[in-house]
Amino acid sequence: MYPAHFAESAPDKPAVINAGTGQRQTYRELVAGANRLARLLRDIGLRPGDHYAILAENHLRYFELVWAGLNTGLYVTPVNSHLTAPEVAYLVNDSDTKVVIATSALAEVAEEIVALTPGVGRRLMLDGSSASYESLDEAVAQYSGGPLEDEVRGTFMLYSSGTTGRPKGIRYPLPEHPAAEGDAALLPMSRALFGFDDTTVFLSPAPLYHAAPLRVSCLVQCTGGTVVMMAKFEAEAALHAIEQFAVTTSQWVPTMFVRMLKLPAASRSHYDLSSMRVAVHAAAPCPTDIKSRMIDWWGPIIIEYYSGTENFGTTALSSAEWLDHPGSVGRPQGCVVHICDEAGAELPAEEIGTVYFEAAGADFSYHNDPERTAAVAHPAHPGWRTLGDVGELDADGYLYLSDRRDFTIIAGGVNIYPREIEDVLILHEEVTDVAVFGVPDPDLGEQVKAVVQPAHWADAGPELAQRLLAYCKTAMAPYKWPRSIDFTRELPRQDNGKLYKKLLRDPYWSPASTANRTS
């Protein structure tokens, strides 16, 4: 199933709703717009296997830009709308993009990349035009929005978040199934886990250039549901959208849970959330106390999954399973999880090591980077791959994540996992966000550093640091206590919930480091 089916059977049903404005795009409008653009891309000369990029905010017409490529055998690369021109140009050049489609809201950065992206053959703009970009609507006006001839299923080439280095293009071979089958690889699991069907009203509070919001929204449209798209996440506005649009299904990241839970009690209880059947969360580990409080508030409708943009393995679990296995990210779904030590030897249950997925048909690669592709594979089993996380399996086969392998702190030969400390500090009423990592120590090699985004910036300073250190001492063993706490106005957390911890950590390892207690 894919949107064209519903353009025929339910043409006036909303495929997309803008949560803030109430504007709607029907399945008829979505498919006609996608078909016109697909015909233009073919006339430009794009053929199956070619690439184009989308530089757009959460726009009502975002999905027609996507489905044009998914139905013509193209690689679709969404670009983060917050990137600077050099960062955008890197993705455009690295992906071998032939056409860039931007929106007028991003015209400034779109123009800035022109001189940096000489390989782009055509530039189009939604909602207007600019010096180097022609109007998309004028360019497609001559084409029919009717059914496409010779449809070929395309796919995404998404980029990793770049939280541990430069973003990596994640490439899979083009699917071999017909376009009319939609995302045949993920549809069965999405229906089984999330119950997607034509009654689904799916709230997407995150940016569509990220893997999970875009992929899941497209899966909703493969089943005839409606996507309710927020321009950006705001805690109370999300609750309002659930009530206003009778949302049945939603997807979140843990920082969104934290911010909704920190709303005043009157705000949390003001909205009718009874329409929700499933609330999915992923992207980052969720503190157990936060997850428990969300289940108490919303009921046992919360499903968690663990995966990556690379999509070579997934675990998942229901609320009932989580209550029996608190802190777990689930059991493998269509794959096998192996926990291995640094030498690659497989470890027994309840021992911590690198998490590897073994899954049939995961024929992925990092675009233009065979060394990085090889680096994620197990040294003795090329079909086992890791996202770089450390964790353990329990006796029942449930996976528990400890942290990113790259951010494990080794102090005096002892492994310390920052996530455990972060999960404690985030619960403090004076903390809005927190990051923990290792910094140089002349005796131990590394010591624990916490960087806190305080609830009120005026409180940042030694007295708050002492209160937080005292709080940590009531909740964890001494070797895990932060040795110092610094403050920042805002952590570099991406809007998919992932923390760009490398940006915080690297200055402390610089010989010229002059990190202050407040910044």
N, C-alpha and C positions, 0 to 999 in steps of 0.2 A: 504494500500500500504506500501511496505517496500523495502529495497535495492534489495532483491532477484528478484523482478519483473523486475527491470531495468537491472540486470545482464543478464536477458534473452532478454529483448526488446531493450536495448541500451548498450551492454556489453563494448564497447570501450569508452563510455562517461565518462569524469572525474567525479568521486564522490568527490574527494578532490584534491585541488591544493595548494602547498606550495607557498605563495605569494612571498617569498624572493628568492627561488631557481627556481621556475617554475616547480618543479617535480610534477608529477601527479599520482594518483592512480585511476584506472578505476573501474567502478561498478563490472566488472568481478573479478578483483583482490581483491577488498574489500570483496566481498561475499565469494570468495574461501578461503581467509585468515581467515575470521571469522568462516567459517564452519570447517576448520581444527582445529582451536583452540577450538571450541565448542566440537568437538569429543574428543580432549585431556582432556578437563575439565570433561567430562562425565566419561572417563576412569579413571581419578584420583579419581573419586568417588563423584563429586559434583552433587547434585540433586536439583530439583526445591525448592527454598527457601534458598539455601546456598548462601554464600557471597564470592566474591573475590575483590581484590583491584588493582588499576592501579596507579603506580607511574611513571609518564612520563611527559616530556615537550610536547609542541605542535608538535607532531611527525606526519609525513605523514600517518603512519599506526595506529594512535590512534583509529580510528573508527572501525577497524577490531577487536581490543581488546574489544571494547564496544559491538558491535553487536553480538559477540560470546555469551555473557551472555543474551542479550535482546531476543535472539531466543531460549534459553534453560532454561528459567524460573529461572534465577539467579538474585541475587541482585548485581549490579555493583557499586562499590564505587571508584570514582576518588579521588586521593589524591593530595593536593597542592604540587607542585614540589619545592616550596621554603621553606618548613617546615624543622625544625631540626629533627634529628633522634628520640628524645623523643616525639616530636609532631606527627610524622608519626606513631610511635609505638602506641600512644594512639588511633589514628583512626583505625589502623589495629586490635588492641585488642578489642576496643569497638564495632566494627562492626562484630566481630566473623569471621573474614576473614580466609578462608582455603587455598587460593592461592594468592600469591603476584606476579604481573607482573611488572617489572621495565625495564627501558632502561639503556643502558651502560653509557649514559650521567649522570645518577644519581646513578652510581654504588657505590660511596662512602657512601652516606646515606643509600642506600639499604643494604649494608653490615653492617652498624652500627646498623640497626634495628633487625638483626638476633637474637642476644642474648636477645633482649627486647620483641620478639614476638614468644614465644615458641609454641603457638597454630597453627601457620602456617604449613601446611603439605607439600607444594611444592612451590618452588620459581623459576621463569622463567625470562629470560632477553632477551629483543629485542636488536639487533645489537651487539651481543657478549655474553659473559658469565663471571662469576666471581667465587670466591671461593665457594660461597653458592648458586649461581644462575646458572642454566643450560641454555643453548641456547634455546630460544623459537623456532627458526627456525628448529633446529635439533630435538627438541621434537615433533614438529607437522609434520615432513617430511613424516612419514609413513601413515598419514591420508589423506583421500579424501577431496577435496574441493567441491565436488558435493553437491546437495541439502540435507539438514538434514532430517532425519526421526523424526517424533514425536516432531515437534517444539512446544515449550511452551513459551509464552510471558513472559519475565522477566521485570525488572524495575531497576531504580537507587535507591540506598540509599545514598543520598547526605548529606553532612554535612554543617550546617550553617557556616557563615564566622567567627563566634566567636568574633564579634566586641564588644559585651557586656559581654563576659564570655567565657567559654570553648566551642568549637564547639559541636553542637548537631546533632546526626544522625537522619535524617528525614525519617521515614519509612511508607510506604503505603502497604496494602496487594498486593500480586501479581495480576496483571490484569487477568480477566476471559476470555477475548476475544482471538482469535487466533493470533499467532505471525504475520501472514501475514497481519493483519490489522494495523500493526505498532503502533504508539502512538495514539490509537483511541480516547483517552480522550482529547488530545490537538490539533489534526489535524484539526477538523472543525473550531475552533477559529483561528488557525494560517492561514488557507486559507482565512477566512473572513477578518481578520485584515490586514494581510501582503501580501496576494495574492500569496502564495507559489504555484508553479506548476513546470512542467519539464523545463520551460525556466528560472527558477530562478538561478541567480549566486549570492551567498550570501557571503559577506565579514564578517569574524569573526576575529576581531582584538584583542580579549581577550583570556585568558587561558582557555583551554577546561576542566580543572578540576572544573571550576565554573558552577553553575547550568544553567544559561541562555545560555551562549555560547554553551554548550554541548547539552542541550535539543533542542534548536532551530536548531542547525546544524543537529541533527538527524531527526528533522521534515523536513528539506530541503531534506534529503536523502530518507525520506518516500514519497516524491513527485517527485523524479527523478531529482532534481536540483543539482547544483555543489556548494560545500563549498570551498571558498578561505580562507585559514587559514594563519594568520600572526604568526610568531614565538613570537613576542611581539609587542605591539603598539608603533609606532612612527608616529608622526603627519603627516609629509610630505610623508612618505612611504605609509601611508594609502591612501592618495589622489592619489599617483602614482598607487597603486593597483587597485583603482576604474577605472582609465583610462585604465590600461594595460589589465585587465580582463573583461572589460565592465560589471562591477558589477551592478546588478539590485536592490539588497536589502542588507541592512547592519544593524548591531546592535552596539550601542555605549553606553557609560556612560558619564555623564556630564563633567567629568574631561577631557575626550578626546575632547569634543566640545571646552572647554576652551583652550586647547593646540593647536588645529587647528586654532582657531580664533586669537591666539597670534603669528601665523606664519607671516612673512612679507607678505604684500599685493601681491607682485609679485609671491610668492610661492602659495598663495591661488588661484590666477587667472591663474596659469600656466597649470593646469590639466583640462582635459575634463571630467566633472562629469555628462554629459547629459544622460548616460545610466541608472542612478539610478531612480527607481520608488518609492522605499520606504526606509526610514531610520528610524530605530526603536531605541528608547532609554529607559533605565530603570535603576534599581539598586540603584539610589540615586536621590534626588530632584535636578532639574535643575534650576538655577537662571533665573528669567524671562527675564532679559536683554540678557543673553547668548542664551536662546531659541529663542527670537525674532531675534537676529542677525543671527542665524543659518537658520531660515526660510527665512530671507531676502537673504541669500547666496545661499541656496540649493533649495529654493522654498517650496511650501506647501506639501512636501512629508514626513514630519517628524511625526511619530506616537509615542506616549508615552504610556507606561503602567506601572502600579504599582502592584506588587505582591511580593511574597517571595519564597524562596526555599521550604517552607511548602506547597505552591500551594493550599491554601484553599480559595482563593478569588483573583479577578483581577479587576482592573479598567483600562480603556484605552480611548484615545481620539485622533482625527486627528488634523492636523495643523489648519484647519478651525475652529474646535471646540475650540482649545486652544486660537486662536486669539479673540474669543468671550468670553472666560473664562480664561484669562491669569493667570498662576500660578497653574491652576488645574492639577491633575493627571488623570482626566477622570471620566467617569460614570461606574457603576458596569457592569461587563460582566458575565452573568450567575450566579449572586449571589446578595445578598442584603447587603448594608453597613449600619451599625448602629453606631451612635456616642453616647457615654455614659459618664456620670460623674463618679467620683471616687467611688460612691456607687452603680454604675451599672444602674442608671436610664437613660433612653434614652432621649437625648437632641433634641430640635428642630433645624431647619436649622439655620446656621450662628452662632452656638455656638460651642466652641471648647471642645473636649473631646477625650477619647480613641476610636480609630477606630476598630470596630469589623466587621468581615465578616461572613455572614450566607450563607452557600452553601451546597446543597444536595450532598451526596456521598463523602464528604471530610473526609474519615476515616483514618486520619493520626495519628501517635504518634511519640514522641521522643524516639528513641531506648534505651532501658534499663533505662528509666527515666520517670516513671509515674507521679512523682511530677511536673516536668516541663511541661508534657503534660497537666496536669490539670490546671496549672497556666495560660495558654494562653486562657482558656475558660472563658466565661462570668459567673459570680457567679450564675445567675438564668437561663441562657440559654446555656446549654452545647454545643449546635451546633453553637454558635457564638464564633469566635476565633479572637485573635488579634496578630499582628506582633510586638506590642509594640509601635506603632506610635500614635501620637496625631494629630488631624485635625478636619475639619468641612465640612459639606455639604452646598452648596448654595441652593437657591430656585429651581433651575433646576435639582438638584440631582448630581451636579459635586462635586467631592471630592478635598479638599485642605489640604495638609499636613503641619503641623507646625513644628514638630520635633519628635525625639524619646522621648517616655515618660521618659526613664531613664536619659535623658540629659536636660530635662526642668530645667531652672534655676528659683529658687524661691527667690527673693530678697525683703525683707520687706513685704512678703505676696503677691507679684506681680509675675505672671508667665512671664518669658522671654524665647523666643524660639530662640536658637542659630542659627538656619538656616537663619533667617531673617538677622542677623548681618553678617553671613558668605556670604550671597548673595550680600551684599554691598561691603565688603572688597575684594572679589575675582575680582571685576571689576577694582580695582586700578592697574595701569600699573606696579607698583613695587611689586606686589603680585603674586606669582605663585600658592600658595595653602594656605588654612587657616582653622583653627579649633577654635570654640568658645565653652566654657563650663563654668560652675560655679566653683568658688573656695571659700574657707571659708572667711567669713567676720564677725567680732566680733559684729557688730551692726545689719546688715541686714540678717545675716544667710549665704547668698551667694552674691558674686559680679561677674560681667562678666569679664572673662579672654579671650583674643585672643592669639593664637599661630600662627605665620605667617612663611611660607616658602618664603623668599624674592626672587625676580627675580635674584638679585645679592647678594651673601652672604657678600661681602665687605661692603654693605650698612647697614647691620644689626646693630642696635644700637639705642640710644635714639633719634637721629634726625629723623630717619625713623619712629620710634614709634610715635613721635609727629605729623609727616605729616599724618600718618594713622588715628590717633585719631581726628585730625582736619577734615579729610575727612568724618569720621563717623558722626561728628557733623552737617555736611551739609545734611545728608541723613536719619536721624532717630531721634526719640524722646530721650530726655536726659536719661531716665531710662534704655535705651538699650545700651548706649555708653559703650564700654569696659573701665574698670577702669585701665587696664594695658595691655601691649602687650609684649609678649616674642617672640623670634625667634628660629627657628630650621632649620638645613640644609635641612631636608626632613621630611615631615609628614608621619606617618605610615599608608599610604593609600594602601589598597590592590589593586591588579591589576584588580579587578572587579569594582573598583570605590568606594568601601566602605571604610570609614575611621575608623581605630581602635582607636576611641576617648578615650576609657577607659584607654588605655595605656598612653595617654597624661594626662588625668585628675587625675588618681589615685595618682601620686606623690605629687600633690598639697594638697591632703587630708591626707597625711602621717604626723604624728607628727614630723618626722625628715626631713620634706621637706626642700630642699636647692635649689629649682628651681632658676636658673639664668635668666637674661634677654636674654642671648644668650646661645645656647647649640649645 
